[in-house]
């Protein structure tokens, strides 16, 4: 049997485990490197009161901790559902080689997990978003970036 199918079935299995444990929504994810699972998680938003505790984020954290790195080079992320905008951002920061997902975000929306409004908010100018955003003290904040630019021993990511 195709390894992608086996790994995806594990991510889907985890999507059942979270709700069964009253941990969170029906989402599961794993990270695979060299044919081995190096990270796994299911959604834990409601059990941890952490809106960022999505399966993909937690699987990335688990894999990075196990691998001792903040980059998932040569890894594949398998997730039971198409990643939301937050998870997509984390995925791009982690830089896996590929992502494989099962359900589409439209399927999640049918189950009450609709992130369409977030995609709409992202495309708006900051001052037009539904959560008010304002910029201030940008000159003061720039100082940290200047120090970073000058730092000779920085670790790039």
C-alpha positions in Angstrom: 0.0 0.0 0.0 1.1 3.5 -0.8 2.9 5.1 2.2 1.0 8.4 1.7 -2.2 6.5 2.3 -0.9 4.9 5.5 0.4 8.2 6.9 -2.8 10.0 5.9 -4.8 7.3 7.7 -2.8 8.0 10.9 -3.6 11.8 10.6 -7.3 10.9 10.1 -7.2 8.5 13.1 -5.9 11.3 15.2 -8.8 13.5 14.0 -11.2 11.1 15.8 -9.0 10.8 18.9 -9.2 14.5 19.9 -13.0 14.7 20.1 -13.1 11.3 21.8 -10.9 12.7 24.6 -12.9 15.9 24.8 -9.6 17.7 23.7 -10.9 19.7 20.7 -12.2 19.6 17.2 -11.9 16.7 14.7 -8.5 17.5 13.3 -5.3 15.4 13.3 -1.8 15.8 11.8 1.5 14.1 11.6 5.0 15.0 10.4 7.1 12.4 8.6 10.8 12.4 7.8 12.6 9.6 6.1 9.6 7.3 6.4 9.2 7.8 10.1 6.6 9.8 12.1 8.5 12.5 13.9 5.6 14.5 15.1 1.9 13.9 15.8 -1.0 15.7 17.3 -4.7 16.2 17.4 -6.6 19.5 18.0 -6.5 20.6 21.7 -8.1 24.0 21.4 -10.9 23.5 24.0 -9.0 21.4 26.4 -6.1 23.8 26.7 -8.0 27.1 26.2 -5.5 27.8 23.5 -6.9 29.0 20.1 -3.6 28.2 18.5 -3.6 24.5 19.6 -4.6 23.3 16.1 -3.3 19.8 15.1 -0.9 21.1 12.5 0.7 23.6 14.9 1.1 21.0 17.6 2.4 18.4 15.2 5.0 21.0 13.9 6.0 21.8 17.5 6.3 18.1 18.3 8.4 17.4 15.2 10.7 20.4 15.8 11.3 19.4 19.4 12.1 15.8 18.5 14.4 16.8 15.6 16.0 19.7 17.5 15.3 22.2 14.7 12.9 24.9 13.7 12.9 23.8 10.1 11.2 20.7 8.8 13.4 20.3 5.8 12.7 17.1 3.9 9.6 16.4 6.0 6.0 15.9 4.9 3.0 17.2 6.9 -0.1 15.0 6.7 -3.2 16.6 8.0 -6.8 15.4 8.1 -8.1 18.8 6.7 -6.8 21.6 4.5 -4.9 24.0 6.8 -6.5 27.2 8.1 -4.8 30.5 7.5 -3.0 30.4 10.9 -1.7 26.8 10.2 -0.8 27.7 6.7 1.4 30.5 8.1 3.1 28.1 10.5 3.6 25.6 7.7 5.4 28.2 5.6 7.6 29.2 8.5 8.5 25.5 9.2 9.2 24.9 5.5 8.3 21.2 5.1 9.0 19.7 1.7 5.2 19.1 1.1 1.8 19.0 2.7 -0.8 16.3 2.1 -4.4 16.9 3.3 -7.6 14.9 3.3 -10.8 17.0 3.7 -11.1 20.5 2.2 -11.7 23.6 4.1 -15.3 23.6 2.6 -15.9 20.3 4.4 -14.7 21.8 7.7 -17.1 24.7 7.1 -20.0 22.3 6.8 -19.1 21.0 10.3 -19.0 24.5 11.8 -15.3 25.3 11.3 -15.5 28.1 8.7 -12.4 30.1 8.2 -13.7 32.0 5.2 -14.0 35.2 7.2 -10.3 35.1 8.1 -9.3 34.8 4.4 -11.6 37.8 3.7 -10.1 39.8 6.6 -6.5 39.2 5.5 -7.3 40.8 2.1 -8.6 44.0 3.8 -6.4 47.0 4.7 -5.6 46.8 8.5 -7.9 49.7 9.3 -10.9 48.0 7.6 -10.7 44.7 9.5 -13.4 43.7 11.9 -11.0 43.7 14.8 -9.7 47.3 15.0 -6.0 47.6 14.4 -3.9 50.7 14.7 -0.2 51.3 14.3 1.9 53.4 16.7 5.5 53.9 17.8 6.9 52.4 14.6 10.1 54.5 14.9 10.8 53.1 18.4 10.1 49.6 17.3 12.5 50.0 14.3 15.4 50.1 16.8 15.1 46.3 17.5 15.3 45.6 13.7 18.3 47.9 13.4 20.0 45.9 16.2 19.1 42.6 14.4 20.5 43.9 11.1 23.8 44.7 12.9 24.0 41.5 14.9 26.8 39.4 13.5 26.0 36.2 15.3 22.3 36.0 14.4 20.7 32.7 13.5 18.6 33.3 10.4 15.3 31.6 9.8 
